[in-house]
Amino acid sequence: MARGTHPDAELSSKTIAGLREDGLIPTESVPLKLTREETEAAQRIVSFCRLPDEYLQKDVIEYWNDIPSVDEDYERFRDVIVAHLQELMNTL
C-alpha cells in the first residue's frame, strides 16, 4: 500500500509510464492520504521522508531517505526502492 502525508493530486505521467514499462499497472491513479488508522494497523511503515508528528506514534518506522525523485529519474527511483526491498526481505 502506498500513501502520503501530503499526496499529489495525481500520479505523474513519468510514474505511470515507468510503471507500465515495468509491466505494472497502477490500481490507483490518485495518491491517497495516509490515515491515522492505517498507521495504527501497520506492522511496519516505510517512509521516504520525515513523517509529521501526528504519525509518529508507531514504533516501527523505517526511513529510506536516499530515494531520488521519480520525476527526475524513474529508473534510479525504481532501482533504489528495489534494493531496499531486497534488503528488507533478507531481514524478515
C-alpha positions in Angstrom: 0.0 0.0 0.0 1.4 3.4 -0.9 0.2 6.5 0.9 1.4 10.1 1.6 1.1 12.6 4.3 0.7 15.3 1.6 -0.1 13.3 -1.6 -0.1 14.8 -5.0 -3.4 15.4 -6.9 -2.5 12.5 -9.3 0.3 10.2 -10.3 2.8 11.9 -12.6 2.9 10.9 -16.2 6.5 9.8 -15.7 5.5 7.5 -12.9 2.7 5.9 -14.9 4.9 5.5 -18.0 7.7 3.9 -15.9 5.3 1.5 -14.1 3.8 0.4 -17.5 7.3 -0.1 -18.9 8.0 -2.4 -16.0 4.8 -4.3 -16.7 2.9 -2.8 -13.8 -0.5 -1.1 -13.9 -1.2 1.3 -11.1 -4.5 0.4 -9.4 -4.9 3.9 -8.0 -4.4 7.0 -10.2 -4.9 9.4 -7.4 -2.5 9.1 -4.4 -4.2 8.8 -1.1 -3.6 10.5 2.2 -2.1 8.2 4.9 -4.7 7.9 7.7 -4.1 7.5 11.4 -6.0 4.2 11.3 -3.6 2.9 8.7 -0.5 3.8 10.8 -2.1 2.2 13.9 -2.8 -1.0 12.0 0.5 -1.2 10.2 3.2 -3.7 11.2 5.9 -1.7 9.5 5.9 1.8 8.0 8.5 2.7 5.3 8.8 6.5 4.7 10.8 8.3 2.1 10.8 11.5 4.3 10.3 12.6 7.9 6.8 12.0 9.0 4.8 14.7 10.7 4.4 14.3 14.5 0.8 13.0 14.3 2.1 9.9 12.5 5.0 9.1 14.9 3.1 7.0 17.4 4.2 3.9 15.6 7.3 2.2 16.8 8.3 0.5 13.5 9.1 3.3 11.1 11.9 2.8 8.7 13.2 5.8 6.7 14.6 5.4 3.2 16.0 8.9 2.8 18.0 8.2 -0.3 15.1 7.7 -2.7 15.6 10.1 -5.7 12.7 11.9 -7.3 10.6 9.7 -9.5 10.1 12.6 -12.0 13.9 13.2 -12.3 14.9 9.6 -12.9 12.3 6.8 -12.8 14.8 4.0 -13.3 17.0 5.2 -10.5 14.0 5.7 -8.3 12.8 2.1 -9.0 16.3 0.6 -8.6 16.9 2.2 -5.2 13.5 1.1 -3.9 14.1 -2.5 -5.2 17.5 -2.6 -3.5 15.8 -1.5 -0.2 13.0 -4.1 -0.6 15.6 -6.9 -1.2 17.4 -5.8 1.9 14.2 -5.7 3.9 13.1 -9.2 2.7 16.5 -10.6 3.8 15.8 -9.3 7.4 12.3 -10.8 7.6 
